[in-house]
Amino acid sequence: MKFREFVRILDTHGFTLDRERGSHKQFKGIVGGRMRLVTVDYDQAGDDIPKRNLASMVRQSGLPKKLFR
């Protein structure tokens, strides 16, 4: 999965860019009545997300895993 696709899924589910510092962008959204903060670290939006990073970002988001397949 590309970073661009991941951010598009977050946008679709109500996440907004909260803050940015260098290559780290933090998106904020409410999922299941809880405030969620997802840290996305990338230089190029077209780059592939490493599997461990993807798993961590999916956990942070609180969204179902099937959305990211």
CYANA upper distance limits for C-alpha pairs under 8 A (distance plus 0.5 A):
  1 MET  CA      5 GLU  CA      7.14
  1 MET  CA      6 PHE  CA      7.60
  1 MET  CA     48 ASP  CA      6.15
  1 MET  CA     49 ILE  CA      6.46
  1 MET  CA     68 PHE  CA      8.32
  1 MET  CA     69 ARG  CA      8.39
  2 LYS  CA      6 PHE  CA      6.97
  2 LYS  CA     45 ALA  CA      7.43
  2 LYS  CA     46 GLY  CA      6.18
  2 LYS  CA     47 ASP  CA      6.03
  2 LYS  CA     48 ASP  CA      4.92
  2 LYS  CA     49 ILE  CA      6.25
  3 PHE  CA      7 VAL  CA      6.72
  3 PHE  CA     42 TYR  CA      7.76
  3 PHE  CA     44 GLN  CA      8.35
  3 PHE  CA     45 ALA  CA      5.62
  3 PHE  CA     46 GLY  CA      6.74
  3 PHE  CA     47 ASP  CA      6.72
  3 PHE  CA     48 ASP  CA      6.87
  3 PHE  CA     49 ILE  CA      6.60
  4 ARG  CA      8 ARG  CA      6.72
  4 ARG  CA     45 ALA  CA      5.41
  4 ARG  CA     46 GLY  CA      6.61
  5 GLU  CA      9 ILE  CA      6.86
  6 PHE  CA     10 LEU  CA      6.93
  6 PHE  CA     68 PHE  CA      7.82
  7 VAL  CA     11 ASP  CA      6.65
  8 ARG  CA     12 THR  CA      6.66
  9 ILE  CA     13 HIS  CA      6.93
  9 ILE  CA     67 LEU  CA      8.21
  9 ILE  CA     68 PHE  CA      8.35
 10 LEU  CA     14 GLY  CA      7.06
 10 LEU  CA     15 PHE  CA      5.73
 10 LEU  CA     16 THR  CA      8.29
 10 LEU  CA     27 PHE  CA      8.43
 11 ASP  CA     15 PHE  CA      5.52
 11 ASP  CA     16 THR  CA      6.90
 13 HIS  CA     29 GLY  CA      8.48
 14 GLY  CA     29 GLY  CA      6.42
 14 GLY  CA     30 ILE  CA      7.91
 15 PHE  CA     27 PHE  CA      6.34
 15 PHE  CA     28 LYS  CA      5.71
 15 PHE  CA     29 GLY  CA      4.73
 15 PHE  CA     30 ILE  CA      7.90
 16 THR  CA     27 PHE  CA      5.75
 16 THR  CA     28 LYS  CA      5.93
 16 THR  CA     29 GLY  CA      6.98
 17 LEU  CA     25 LYS  CA      7.58
 17 LEU  CA     26 GLN  CA      6.52
 17 LEU  CA     27 PHE  CA      4.92
 17 LEU  CA     28 LYS  CA      6.88
 18 ASP  CA     25 LYS  CA      8.22
 18 ASP  CA     26 GLN  CA      6.11
 18 ASP  CA     27 PHE  CA      5.71
 18 ASP  CA     28 LYS  CA      6.24
 19 ARG  CA     25 LYS  CA      6.57
 19 ARG  CA     26 GLN  CA      5.91
 19 ARG  CA     27 PHE  CA      7.75
 20 GLU  CA     24 HIS  CA      6.32
 20 GLU  CA     25 LYS  CA      4.94
 20 GLU  CA     26 GLN  CA      6.71
 21 ARG  CA     25 LYS  CA      7.04
 23 SER  CA     41 ASP  CA      6.01
 23 SER  CA     42 TYR  CA      5.97
 23 SER  CA     43 ASP  CA      6.23
 24 HIS  CA     39 THR  CA      7.07
 24 HIS  CA     40 VAL  CA      6.17
 24 HIS  CA     41 ASP  CA      4.86
 24 HIS  CA     42 TYR  CA      7.14
 25 LYS  CA     39 THR  CA      6.31
 25 LYS  CA     40 VAL  CA      5.69
 25 LYS  CA     41 ASP  CA      6.78
 26 GLN  CA     37 LEU  CA      6.94
 26 GLN  CA     38 VAL  CA      5.98
 26 GLN  CA     39 THR  CA      5.00
 26 GLN  CA     40 VAL  CA      6.65
 27 PHE  CA     37 LEU  CA      6.16
 27 PHE  CA     38 VAL  CA      5.69
 27 PHE  CA     39 THR  CA      7.06
 27 PHE  CA     40 VAL  CA      8.28
 28 LYS  CA     35 MET  CA      7.63
 28 LYS  CA     36 ARG  CA      6.20
 28 LYS  CA     37 LEU  CA      5.18
 28 LYS  CA     38 VAL  CA      7.04
 29 GLY  CA     35 MET  CA      6.32
 29 GLY  CA     36 ARG  CA      5.80
 29 GLY  CA     37 LEU  CA      7.20
 30 ILE  CA     34 ARG  CA      5.83
 30 ILE  CA     35 MET  CA      5.02
 30 ILE  CA     36 ARG  CA      6.25
 31 VAL  CA     35 MET  CA      7.07
 31 VAL  CA     36 ARG  CA      7.24
 31 VAL  CA     61 SER  CA      8.18
 31 VAL  CA     62 GLY  CA      6.87
 31 VAL  CA     63 LEU  CA      7.59
 36 ARG  CA     60 GLN  CA      7.24
 36 ARG  CA     61 SER  CA      6.45
 36 ARG  CA     62 GLY  CA      7.73
 37 LEU  CA     60 GLN  CA      7.09
 37 LEU  CA     61 SER  CA      7.30
 38 VAL  CA     57 MET  CA      6.60
 38 VAL  CA     60 GLN  CA      5.86
 38 VAL  CA     61 SER  CA      6.18
 39 THR  CA     57 MET  CA      7.30
 39 THR  CA     60 GLN  CA      8.40
 40 VAL  CA     57 MET  CA      7.61
 42 TYR  CA     47 ASP  CA      8.25
 43 ASP  CA     47 ASP  CA      8.46
 49 ILE  CA     53 ASN  CA      7.03
 49 ILE  CA     54 LEU  CA      6.47
 50 PRO  CA     54 LEU  CA      6.69
 51 LYS  CA     55 ALA  CA      6.70
 52 ARG  CA     56 SER  CA      6.80
 53 ASN  CA     57 MET  CA      6.66
 54 LEU  CA     58 VAL  CA      6.60
 55 ALA  CA     59 ARG  CA      6.78
 56 SER  CA     60 GLN  CA      6.73
 57 MET  CA     61 SER  CA      6.69
 58 VAL  CA     62 GLY  CA      7.03
 58 VAL  CA     63 LEU  CA      7.14
 58 VAL  CA     64 PRO  CA      8.35
 58 VAL  CA     65 LYS  CA      7.23
 58 VAL  CA     68 PHE  CA      8.37
 59 ARG  CA     63 LEU  CA      7.99
 63 LEU  CA     67 LEU  CA      7.98
 64 PRO  CA     68 PHE  CA      8.41
 65 LYS  CA     69 ARG  CA      7.75
